[in-house]
Amino acid sequence: MTDLPQTPTGGFFAGRILSKGDGPASIANVANIVTVARILLAPLFIWMLLADDGEYGVVRYLAAALFVFAIVTDTVDGRLARGRNLITDLGIILDPIADKILIGGALVALSILGELPWWITVAILVREFGITIFRFAVISTVVIPASRGGKLKTVVQAVAIALFLLAPWTFLGPWAGWVSWIVMGAAIALTLYTGVEYLWQAWRHRHTAAPRS
């Protein structure tokens, strides 16, 4: 079993906040702060998207820009955590939750606006939250690292959602709409494939690690 990095005791700000080192990292380190900021930006983004009400006005494009900015912070906090050895238990828990809230909120909002079929939103959310819950349920017995396919899935999801938010077909023509749907189709395929792949990897690891009688 892989041991998770331990969060220091002795106060919320105990440990390293920004500096590199081998000592314990603070719960309030800069990587975790960026992750929390991404969570806090999600409600504002969703409100702005719904406030536009499908009019493709200034608020809509500001919401799209905010989504792209928030998604980019996922790369920022990851590099900070790994590059400065600021990985904590809290960060491991919050990082995937932040992504799910942002992406899930965007999908739900687009479905509410009638721009994305509900079955797509439900299929992606069931996979995302289902696998996340499963990972935390079995983390004490088996730890499956994120695969390349999983990372690619997140990128394609983000690109697909960004395209739907920007609605390029409104100013580039119908072909841009087809491109957006093709990317969304790839996101759905990768989402379902990586979900099955993760369950298979978890099953294989558990059976490989099981003691033989």
C-alpha positions as CSV (number, residue, x, y, z in Angstrom):
1,M,0.0,0.0,0.0
2,T,1.2,3.5,-0.8
3,D,1.5,5.8,2.2
4,L,0.0,9.2,1.7
5,P,2.0,12.3,2.7
6,Q,1.1,13.4,6.2
7,T,-0.2,16.9,7.1
8,P,1.7,18.5,10.0
9,T,0.0,19.0,13.3
10,G,0.2,22.2,15.4
11,G,-2.0,24.6,13.6
12,F,-3.4,25.5,10.3
13,F,-0.3,27.4,9.1
14,A,2.2,24.9,10.6
15,G,4.8,23.7,8.0
16,R,6.0,25.0,4.7
17,I,3.6,27.3,2.8
18,L,5.7,28.2,-0.3
19,S,9.3,27.1,0.2
20,K,10.8,23.9,-1.1
21,G,12.0,21.3,1.4
22,D,11.6,17.9,2.9
23,G,9.8,19.0,6.1
24,P,6.0,18.8,6.4
25,A,3.9,21.1,4.2
26,S,1.3,23.4,5.7
27,I,-2.4,22.7,5.1
28,A,-2.5,26.3,4.0
29,N,0.3,25.9,1.4
30,V,0.1,27.8,-1.9
31,A,-0.9,24.8,-3.9
32,N,-3.9,24.1,-1.7
33,I,-4.9,27.8,-1.8
34,V,-5.0,27.7,-5.6
35,T,-7.2,24.6,-5.4
36,V,-9.6,26.2,-3.0
37,A,-9.7,29.3,-5.2
38,R,-10.8,27.0,-8.1
39,I,-13.6,25.6,-6.0
40,L,-14.7,29.2,-5.0
41,L,-14.7,30.3,-8.7
42,A,-17.1,27.6,-9.8
43,P,-20.3,29.1,-8.3
44,L,-19.4,32.5,-9.8
45,F,-18.8,30.9,-13.2
46,I,-22.1,28.9,-13.1
47,W,-24.0,32.0,-12.0
48,M,-22.6,34.1,-14.9
49,L,-23.3,31.4,-17.4
50,L,-27.0,31.0,-16.3
51,A,-27.4,34.8,-16.0
52,D,-26.6,35.1,-19.8
53,D,-29.5,32.7,-20.4
54,G,-28.2,31.5,-23.8
55,E,-28.0,35.0,-25.2
56,Y,-24.3,34.7,-26.1
57,G,-23.6,38.2,-24.7
58,V,-20.7,39.7,-22.8
59,V,-21.5,37.8,-19.6
60,R,-21.4,34.5,-21.5
61,Y,-17.9,35.1,-22.8
62,L,-16.7,36.4,-19.4
63,A,-18.1,33.1,-18.0
64,A,-16.2,31.2,-20.6
65,A,-13.0,33.1,-19.8
66,L,-13.4,32.4,-16.1
67,F,-13.9,28.7,-16.8
68,V,-10.7,28.5,-18.9
69,F,-8.8,30.5,-16.2
70,A,-10.0,28.1,-13.5
71,I,-9.1,25.0,-15.5
72,V,-5.6,26.4,-16.0
73,T,-5.2,26.7,-12.2
74,D,-5.4,22.8,-12.1
75,T,-2.0,22.7,-13.8
76,V,-0.7,25.4,-11.6
77,D,-1.5,23.8,-8.3
78,G,-0.3,20.4,-9.5
79,R,3.1,21.8,-10.5
80,L,3.4,23.8,-7.3
81,A,2.6,20.8,-5.2
82,R,5.0,18.4,-7.0
83,G,7.8,20.9,-7.7
84,R,7.9,22.3,-4.2
85,N,7.0,19.1,-2.3
86,L,3.8,20.7,-1.0
87,I,1.7,17.5,-1.3
88,T,-0.7,17.1,1.6
89,D,-3.6,14.8,2.4
90,L,-6.0,17.7,2.1
91,G,-4.7,18.6,-1.4
92,I,-5.0,15.0,-2.6
93,I,-8.7,15.1,-1.6
94,L,-9.5,18.6,-2.7
95,D,-7.9,18.6,-6.2
96,P,-10.1,16.0,-7.9
97,I,-13.2,17.5,-6.1
98,A,-12.4,21.0,-7.5
99,D,-12.2,19.6,-11.0
100,K,-15.5,17.7,-10.6
101,I,-17.3,20.7,-9.3
102,L,-16.1,23.0,-12.1
103,I,-16.6,20.5,-14.9
104,G,-19.8,19.1,-13.5
105,G,-21.2,22.6,-12.9
106,A,-20.5,23.6,-16.5
107,L,-22.2,20.5,-17.9
108,V,-25.3,20.9,-15.7
109,A,-25.5,24.6,-16.6
110,L,-25.3,23.9,-20.3
111,S,-28.0,21.2,-20.0
112,I,-30.2,23.7,-18.1
113,L,-29.8,26.1,-20.9
114,G,-30.8,23.4,-23.4
115,E,-27.4,23.4,-25.2
116,L,-26.3,20.0,-24.1
117,P,-28.4,16.9,-23.8
118,W,-29.0,15.7,-20.3
119,W,-27.9,12.2,-21.0
120,I,-24.4,13.4,-21.8
121,T,-24.2,15.4,-18.5
122,V,-25.6,12.4,-16.5
123,A,-23.2,9.9,-18.2
124,I,-20.2,12.0,-17.5
125,L,-21.2,12.9,-13.9
126,V,-22.0,9.3,-12.9
127,R,-18.6,8.2,-14.2
128,E,-16.7,11.1,-12.5
129,F,-18.3,11.1,-9.1
130,G,-18.7,7.3,-9.1
131,I,-15.0,6.7,-9.7
132,T,-14.0,9.5,-7.2
133,I,-16.2,7.9,-4.5
134,F,-14.8,4.5,-5.3
135,R,-11.2,5.7,-5.1
136,F,-11.7,7.1,-1.7
137,A,-13.6,3.9,-0.6
138,V,-10.7,1.6,-1.5
139,I,-7.7,4.0,-0.9
140,S,-6.8,2.1,2.3
141,T,-6.3,-1.2,0.4
142,V,-5.3,-0.1,-3.1
143,V,-4.0,3.1,-4.7
144,I,-4.4,3.4,-8.5
145,P,-2.5,6.4,-9.9
146,A,-4.0,8.5,-12.5
147,S,-3.4,7.0,-16.0
148,R,-2.4,8.9,-19.1
149,G,-5.8,8.2,-20.4
150,G,-7.4,9.8,-17.4
151,K,-5.3,12.9,-17.8
152,L,-6.1,13.1,-21.5
153,K,-9.8,12.7,-20.6
154,T,-9.7,15.7,-18.3
155,V,-8.0,17.8,-21.0
156,V,-10.5,16.8,-23.7
157,Q,-13.4,17.4,-21.4
158,A,-12.1,20.9,-20.6
159,V,-11.6,21.7,-24.3
160,A,-15.1,20.4,-25.3
161,I,-16.8,22.4,-22.6
162,A,-14.8,25.5,-23.5
163,L,-15.9,25.1,-27.1
164,F,-19.6,24.9,-26.0
165,L,-19.2,27.9,-23.8
166,L,-17.6,30.0,-26.6
167,A,-20.2,28.7,-29.1
168,P,-17.9,29.3,-32.1
169,W,-20.7,28.3,-34.5
170,T,-22.4,31.6,-33.8
171,F,-19.6,33.5,-35.5
172,L,-17.6,31.0,-37.6
173,G,-20.5,29.0,-39.0
174,P,-22.0,25.5,-38.8
175,W,-18.6,23.7,-39.3
176,A,-17.4,25.0,-36.0
177,G,-20.5,23.4,-34.4
178,W,-19.6,20.0,-35.9
179,V,-16.0,20.4,-34.5
180,S,-17.4,21.1,-31.1
181,W,-19.6,18.1,-31.2
182,I,-16.8,15.9,-32.4
183,V,-14.6,17.0,-29.4
184,M,-17.5,16.4,-27.0
185,G,-18.0,13.0,-28.5
186,A,-14.3,12.2,-27.9
187,A,-14.7,13.5,-24.3
188,I,-17.7,11.2,-23.7
189,A,-15.8,8.2,-25.2
190,L,-12.7,8.9,-23.1
191,T,-14.7,9.4,-20.0
192,L,-16.5,6.1,-20.2
193,Y,-13.4,4.2,-21.4
194,T,-11.2,5.5,-18.6
195,G,-13.9,4.7,-16.1
196,V,-13.9,1.0,-17.2
197,E,-10.1,1.0,-17.3
198,Y,-9.9,2.3,-13.7
199,L,-12.3,-0.4,-12.4
200,W,-10.3,-3.1,-14.3
201,Q,-7.0,-1.8,-12.8
202,A,-8.5,-1.7,-9.3
203,W,-9.8,-5.3,-9.7
204,R,-6.5,-6.5,-11.0
205,H,-4.4,-4.9,-8.3
206,R,-6.6,-6.2,-5.5
207,H,-6.5,-9.8,-6.9
208,T,-2.7,-9.5,-7.5
209,A,-2.1,-8.3,-4.0
210,A,-4.5,-10.9,-2.4
211,P,-2.5,-13.6,-0.4
212,R,-2.6,-17.0,-1.9
213,S,-3.7,-19.9,0.2
